[in-house]
Amino acid sequence: MPQPAMPSTSQPPSFREALGVWTRIGLLSFGGPAGQIALLHQELVEKRGWLDEKRFLSALNFCMLLPGPEAMQLATYAGWRLHGVAGGLAAGLLFVLPGAAIMLALALLYAAFGSLPVVEALFVGVKAAVLAIVVEALVRVARRALKGPMDWLIAAAAFVALFAFHVPFPLIVAAALAVGYLSANAHEVTEGAAPSPVRTSATLKTIAVWLVIWIAPLLLVGALFGPSHVLSQLAVFYSKLAVVTFGGAYAVLTYMAQQVVDGFGWLSPGEMLDALGLAETTPGPLILVTEFVGVLAAWRHGGDWPLLMGVLGGLVTLWATFAPCFLWIFAGAPYIDWLTREPRLSGALRAVTAAVVGVILNLTLWFALHVLFREVGPVAWGPVSPTLPVLSSFNPALGALAVMALVIVFATRSILAALAICAAASLIGSMLL
């Protein structure tokens, strides 16, 4: 398997030092992809210089082209870049596991007792803090990614296409790739040493190994429980979902919710909304909502062993969702340096970076509307159908918490402070009112 070259911007960290940083990132990875990408940039580029700006953005571009959670895959790439496959596994797993453990506990409590008022009160404050984190992340990512008029134009076009016309994310990426490729200078000379060649045989071996790691345990589940069992259904459904989730979790949530509620009948509409709320306000990728679904679906089909089945349901969905991410990264990461040295391909990836800013703006606005307003829905004006709020449904308490969180985040840039203060304020407010 190809091994990475060390970054040249600073002394490479020890594996133990990197483990501490991956753990910190996993515990603080609130805010969905926008906040998580900004956190990775802050920790890896700004604070420590383990990746330089160009390599970070090139890796981000590449991860945006892959199915699955782009922030988790970006962390996996960074770990691979520093310490090879072991580093990639450590970074990717620690990005997911803290949030997965929290989600598992919350899903089991929810399955046993229903929604908990204290937890709901805390999460109201967390939502407000997360909104501020996402806004600050958008500002910082845009400042670094948009360098010229063409970048701004591509970002604006991507936002309008998503927000007003609901154009599928893969089409936006394809359009950005085409614009960047055609407008790039084919004769531009790229600075820096040429990357080491990657052997096709090594890539094929990596793909074969990770296909077995991904699929073999799920085939074992099907063999033990039978194809009609809920665990087998979870394995098949989320394995399919893992290869079509281009554009991150937001791009596939509608389809997933429809299948989970109307197709399989695993959750009610209200429970699906609760699942999304928990996923948005806990650390880790938003796609961890799949774990909540897996726990509840298996719990309800668990017979005399609901707790055991709930845990197994969560584990099956986690494996089916995240094991493919390591396949994509370990097979594709060795080619990133080569891609960025080809002028036209580099131009195409730069255009994708600009489009990603528009995507993040759309995600930020989507999240803000759903946090600050109780009623949100599409409004059709001919071919344009943006999602807009019912102004009378504005939540003033959340608005006040969001303003406080914005002040904290922009003044201190402390994610922990914003989360702790807003959660505490929300809990105290709920107890007093």
C-alpha positions in Angstrom: 0.0 0.0 0.0 1.5 3.4 -0.9 2.8 5.4 2.1 2.6 9.2 2.3 5.3 11.7 2.3 5.6 13.8 5.4 4.3 17.4 5.3 7.0 20.0 4.9 5.4 22.8 6.9 6.5 21.6 10.4 8.1 18.8 12.3 5.8 15.8 12.0 4.1 14.9 15.3 4.6 11.6 17.1 1.8 9.1 16.8 0.9 9.6 20.5 0.8 13.4 20.1 -1.5 13.0 17.0 -3.8 10.7 19.0 -4.4 13.4 21.5 -5.3 15.9 18.7 -7.6 13.4 17.0 -9.4 12.7 20.3 -9.8 16.5 20.9 -11.3 16.9 17.4 -13.6 14.0 17.8 -15.0 15.5 21.1 -15.4 19.0 19.6 -16.7 18.1 16.2 -20.0 19.9 16.5 -21.7 21.9 13.8 -22.0 19.5 10.9 -19.6 19.5 8.0 -19.1 23.3 8.0 -18.1 23.5 11.6 -16.1 20.3 11.5 -14.1 21.4 8.4 -13.3 24.7 10.1 -12.2 22.8 13.3 -9.9 20.6 11.3 -8.4 23.6 9.6 -7.9 25.4 12.9 -6.2 22.4 14.5 -4.2 21.1 11.6 -3.3 24.1 9.5 -3.4 27.2 11.8 -2.3 25.9 15.2 0.1 23.1 14.3 1.0 23.4 10.6 0.7 19.6 10.1 -0.8 20.3 6.7 -0.3 23.4 4.6 -3.1 25.5 3.2 -2.9 24.1 -0.4 -2.7 20.5 0.7 -5.7 21.0 3.1 -7.9 22.5 0.4 -6.8 19.9 -2.2 -7.8 17.1 0.2 -11.1 18.9 1.0 -11.8 19.1 -2.7 -11.1 15.4 -3.1 -13.3 14.4 -0.2 -16.2 16.5 -1.5 -16.1 14.3 -4.6 -16.5 11.2 -2.6 -19.7 9.6 -1.1 -19.9 9.8 2.6 -19.1 12.3 5.4 -16.5 14.6 3.9 -15.2 16.0 7.3 -14.5 12.4 8.6 -12.8 11.5 5.4 -10.7 14.7 5.5 -9.6 13.8 9.1 -8.8 10.2 7.8 -6.7 11.7 5.0 -4.8 13.9 7.5 -4.0 11.0 9.7 -2.9 8.9 6.7 -0.7 11.8 5.5 1.1 11.9 8.9 1.3 8.3 9.9 0.1 6.1 7.0 -2.7 3.6 7.3 -2.4 3.4 11.1 -2.7 7.2 11.3 -5.7 7.3 9.0 -7.5 4.6 11.0 -6.8 6.5 14.3 -7.9 9.9 12.9 -11.1 8.5 11.2 -12.1 6.3 14.1 -11.6 9.0 16.8 -13.5 11.4 14.7 -16.5 9.1 14.8 -16.4 7.1 18.0 -17.0 9.9 20.6 -20.2 11.0 18.9 -21.2 7.4 18.2 -20.9 6.5 21.9 -23.0 9.5 22.8 -25.6 8.7 20.1 -25.8 5.1 21.2 -26.4 6.1 24.8 -29.1 8.7 23.8 -30.8 6.3 21.4 -31.0 3.5 24.0 -32.4 6.0 26.6 -34.9 7.2 24.0 -35.9 3.7 23.1 -36.5 2.9 26.7 -38.0 6.1 28.1 -38.8 8.4 25.1 -37.5 12.0 24.9 -35.9 13.4 28.1 -36.8 17.1 29.1 -33.4 17.8 30.6 -31.6 16.6 27.5 -34.0 18.6 25.3 -33.3 21.7 27.3 -29.5 21.3 27.1 -29.7 20.7 23.3 -31.7 23.9 22.7 -28.6 25.8 23.9 -26.3 23.5 22.0 -28.2 24.2 18.8 -27.7 27.9 19.3 -24.0 27.5 19.9 -23.7 25.2 16.9 -25.3 27.8 14.7 -22.7 30.4 15.8 -19.9 27.9 15.2 -21.2 27.2 11.7 -21.5 30.9 10.8 -17.9 31.6 12.0 -16.7 28.5 10.0 -18.4 29.8 6.8 -16.7 33.2 7.2 -13.3 31.6 7.6 -13.6 29.0 4.9 -14.9 31.6 2.4 -12.0 34.0 3.3 -9.4 31.3 2.4 -11.1 29.6 -0.5 -12.4 32.5 -2.6 -9.4 34.2 -4.2 -10.8 35.9 -7.3 -14.0 37.0 -9.1 -14.4 33.6 -10.7 -14.3 31.9 -7.4 -17.0 34.2 -6.0 -19.2 33.7 -9.1 -18.9 29.9 -8.8 -19.8 30.0 -5.1 -22.8 32.2 -5.7 -24.0 30.0 -8.5 -23.7 26.9 -6.4 -25.7 28.5 -3.6 -28.5 29.7 -5.8 -28.7 26.4 -7.6 -29.1 24.6 -4.3 -31.2 27.0 -2.3 -33.6 28.2 -5.1 -33.7 25.4 -7.6 -32.7 22.3 -5.5 -30.2 21.2 -8.1 -28.7 17.8 -7.1 -25.3 18.1 -5.5 -23.5 15.8 -8.1 -24.6 18.1 -10.9 -23.2 21.1 -9.1 -19.9 19.4 -8.6 -19.8 18.3 -12.3 -20.5 21.8 -13.5 -17.8 23.3 -11.2 -15.3 20.7 -12.4 -16.1 21.5 -16.1 -15.8 25.3 -15.6 -12.6 24.9 -13.6 -11.1 22.5 -16.1 -11.9 24.5 -19.2 -10.8 27.9 -17.7 -7.5 26.6 -16.3 -4.2 27.4 -18.0 -3.0 24.1 -19.4 0.6 25.3 -19.5 0.9 26.5 -16.0 3.9 25.1 -14.2 3.2 23.7 -10.7 5.8 24.3 -8.0 7.1 21.7 -5.7 8.6 18.2 -6.1 6.8 15.7 -8.2 4.9 13.2 -6.2 6.0 9.6 -6.1 4.2 7.4 -8.7 1.4 5.2 -7.4 1.4 1.6 -8.5 -2.0 0.4 -9.9 -1.4 -3.0 -8.3 -1.1 -1.4 -4.9 -4.4 0.5 -5.4 -6.2 -2.6 -6.5 -4.9 -4.5 -3.5 -6.1 -1.7 -1.2 -9.6 -1.8 -2.8 -9.8 -5.6 -2.4 -8.7 -5.6 1.2 -11.2 -2.9 2.2 -14.1 -4.4 0.3 -13.6 -7.6 2.3 -13.3 -5.6 5.6 -16.5 -3.7 4.7 -18.7 -6.5 3.3 -17.6 -9.7 5.1 -19.1 -8.8 8.5 -22.3 -7.7 7.0 -22.6 -10.9 5.0 -22.0 -12.8 8.3 -25.0 -10.8 9.8 -27.2 -11.9 7.0 -26.1 -15.5 7.3 -26.7 -15.6 11.1 -30.0 -13.8 11.2 -31.5 -14.4 7.7 -32.1 -11.9 4.9 -35.5 -10.8 6.2 -34.2 -9.9 9.7 -34.1 -6.2 10.7 -30.3 -6.4 11.2 -29.8 -7.7 7.6 -32.2 -5.1 6.3 -30.2 -2.4 8.1 -26.9 -3.8 6.6 -28.2 -3.8 3.1 -30.0 -0.4 3.2 -27.1 1.5 4.8 -24.5 -0.1 2.6 -26.4 1.1 -0.5 -26.7 4.5 1.1 -23.0 4.6 1.7 -22.2 4.7 -2.0 -24.8 7.3 -3.0 -24.4 10.0 -0.3 -22.6 12.5 -2.4 -22.8 16.0 -0.9 -22.8 14.7 2.6 -25.6 13.9 4.9 -27.9 16.8 4.1 -28.0 15.7 0.5 -29.5 12.3 1.4 -31.5 13.0 4.6 -34.8 13.5 2.8 -34.5 10.1 0.9 -33.3 8.3 4.0 -36.1 9.7 6.2 -38.7 8.8 3.7 -37.5 5.2 3.5 -37.1 4.8 7.2 -40.6 6.2 7.9 -42.7 5.2 4.9 -40.7 2.4 3.4 -39.6 0.2 6.4 -41.8 1.8 9.1 -38.9 1.7 11.6 -39.6 5.1 13.0 -42.5 7.6 13.1 -42.2 11.0 11.5 -41.8 12.6 15.0 -39.1 10.2 16.0 -37.2 10.8 12.8 -37.2 14.6 13.6 -35.9 13.8 17.1 -33.2 11.7 15.5 -32.1 14.6 13.3 -32.2 17.0 16.2 -29.9 14.7 18.3 -27.5 14.2 15.4 -27.3 18.0 14.8 -26.4 18.7 18.4 -24.0 16.0 19.3 -20.4 15.7 18.1 -19.5 13.6 15.1 -20.8 13.4 11.5 -24.4 14.3 11.0 -24.8 10.9 9.3 -24.7 9.4 12.8 -28.4 9.7 12.6 -28.2 6.3 10.9 -27.1 4.9 14.3 -30.1 6.2 16.1 -32.4 4.7 13.4 -30.5 1.3 13.7 -30.9 1.3 17.5 -34.6 2.0 17.5 -35.4 -0.4 14.6 -33.5 -3.3 16.1 -34.8 -2.6 19.7 -38.4 -2.9 18.5 -37.7 -6.2 16.8 -35.6 -7.5 19.7 -38.2 -9.7 21.3 -36.9 -10.7 24.8 -33.5 -9.0 24.2 -34.3 -5.4 23.1 -31.2 -3.9 24.7 -28.8 -6.4 23.0 -30.6 -6.0 19.7 -30.6 -2.2 19.9 -26.8 -2.2 20.5 -26.3 -4.6 17.5 -28.5 -2.5 15.3 -26.4 0.6 16.1 -23.1 -1.4 15.4 -24.4 -2.7 12.1 -25.4 0.7 10.9 -22.1 2.2 12.0 -20.1 -0.4 10.1 -22.2 -0.2 6.9 -22.0 3.6 7.0 -18.3 4.3 7.9 -16.3 1.3 6.7 -16.5 2.4 3.1 -15.0 5.8 4.0 -11.7 4.1 4.7 -11.9 2.4 1.3 -12.4 5.6 -0.5 -9.5 7.4 1.3 -6.9 4.7 1.4 -7.4 3.9 -2.3 -7.6 7.5 -3.5 -5.4 9.6 -1.2 -2.1 8.6 -2.9 -3.4 10.3 -6.0 -4.3 13.7 -4.5 -0.8 15.2 -5.0 -0.7 14.1 -8.6 -4.2 15.6 -9.2 -3.1 19.0 -7.8 0.0 19.1 -10.0 -1.9 18.7 -13.3 -2.9 22.3 -14.2 -6.3 21.6 -15.6 -7.2 19.1 -12.9 -5.9 21.6 -10.3 -8.2 24.2 -11.8 -11.1 21.9 -11.7 -10.5 21.1 -8.0 -10.2 24.8 -7.2 -13.6 25.4 -8.8 -15.0 22.6 -6.6 -13.5 24.5 -3.6 -15.4 27.6 -4.6 -18.6 25.6 -5.1 -18.1 24.0 -1.7 -18.4 27.5 -0.2 -21.8 27.9 -1.8 -22.8 24.5 -0.5 -21.7 25.4 3.1 -23.6 28.7 2.8 -26.7 26.7 1.9 -26.2 24.3 4.8 -25.6 27.2 7.2 -28.9 28.9 6.1 -30.8 25.6 6.2 -29.6 25.0 9.7 -30.3 28.6 10.9 -33.8 28.5 9.6 -34.6 25.2 11.3 -33.0 26.4 14.6 -34.6 29.8 14.8 -38.0 29.1 13.4 -40.6 26.5 14.4 -42.2 26.3 10.9 -40.1 26.2 7.7 -41.2 25.0 4.2 -40.7 25.5 0.5 -42.3 28.4 -1.3 -42.9 28.0 -5.0 -42.5 30.9 -7.4 -42.5 29.2 -10.8 -39.3 27.2 -11.2 -37.9 28.7 -8.0 -38.8 27.0 -4.7 -36.6 28.2 -1.8 -37.1 27.0 1.7 -38.4 29.9 3.8 -39.6 30.4 7.4 -43.0 31.4 8.7 -41.9 34.7 10.4 -44.5 34.4 13.1 -42.9 31.1 14.2 -39.6 32.8 15.2 -38.2 31.5 18.5 -37.0 34.6 20.5 -35.3 32.5 23.2 -33.2 30.7 20.6 -32.5 33.9 18.8 -31.1 35.5 22.0 -29.0 32.4 22.7 -27.7 32.5 19.1 -26.7 36.1 19.4 -24.9 35.4 22.6 -23.1 32.4 21.0 -22.0 34.5 18.0 -20.5 37.1 20.4 -18.6 34.3 22.3 -17.4 32.5 19.1 -16.2 35.6 17.3 -14.7 37.2 20.4 -12.9 34.1 21.8 -13.0 31.5 19.0 -13.7 29.0 21.8 -16.1 26.2 20.7 -16.1 24.8 24.2 -17.0 28.1 25.8 -19.9 28.7 23.4 -21.3 25.2 23.9 -21.0 25.2 27.7 -22.4 28.7 28.3 -25.3 28.3 25.9 -26.2 24.8 27.1 -26.1 26.1 30.8 -28.2 29.2 29.9 -30.8 27.1 28.2 -31.1 24.6 31.0 -31.4 27.4 33.6 -34.0 29.1 31.5 -36.1 26.0 31.2 -36.0 25.5 35.0 -37.1 29.1 35.7 -39.9 29.3 33.2 
